[in-house]
Amino acid sequence: MSAPLFLFTSLALILLFLLVWAVRPPRKIFLSIDDVFEALSEKRHYARLPQILQSLRHEDTDFLHTRGYDDLASRLRRERKRIALQYLNYLQKEYQLLLEASRILAKIAPEVSPMDELGRLRLNVRFVLCCRYLRCRLWFGLQPWEAFGILSDMEGDLTLRLEMATARIGERAALAPEFPLPLENRRRDSE
C-alpha cells in the first residue's frame, strides 16, 4: 500500500468517525419545573472542594514515603486521584443540570432569564474545556488547584444567577394577585 493511499484512507476514516460522533444524539436532561426548583435547592458539590484539594496535597504521601511505605503511598495517591476524577464528573453533571435549569427558567420567564442561549453555550464550552484540562493535569500528576477553583467559581456564579432569577420569578408571582391581568379585567367587563 502506498503512503498517499494509506494517508487518504486514514483521513477518510477519521472524518467518518468525527461525522458519526457529531450526529450522535445528545445526552439531554429533561426537567420539569419542579425538578428545576428541587435541583436549585440541593447542596452543591463545589462545597466539597476544600476536602478534594486537601486530599490531592502530597504532604500525607510524602510522610509515608519517608517512613518506607512506598506501596501504600502510591496506592493512596492513585485512590485520591480516582476520587478527584469522580468528583470532577459529579461537578460536570451538576453544571449540566444547572445549565438545563437556566434553559427552563428562560422558557418560563424570558424577561427574568439569567442568560441567553449564546451565553449558556459559551459557559458550557468554557466549563467543558476546563474539565478536560483538569483531567489531563490529574492524569499526569500535576497540581490542579487553580483549575478546580475556576470550575468551582463558574458553578457558584451560575447557581447564584439562577437563584436570583427564581427569586425574581417568586416576587412576580407574589405580586400577581395585586395586579390583575388585563385578560381577567376584560372577562369581568364582558359579564
Buried (B, 14 or more C-beta within 10 A) or exposed (E): EEEEEEEEEEEEEEEEEEEEEEEEEEEEBEBEEEBBBEBBEEEBBBEBBEEBBEBBEEEBBEEBBEEEBEEEBEEBBEEBBEBBEEBBEEBBEBBBBBBBBBBBBBEEBEEBBBBEEEEBEEBEEEBEEBBEBBBEBBEEEEEBEEBBEBBBEBBBEBBEBBEEBBEBBEEEEEEEEEEEEEEEEEEEEEE
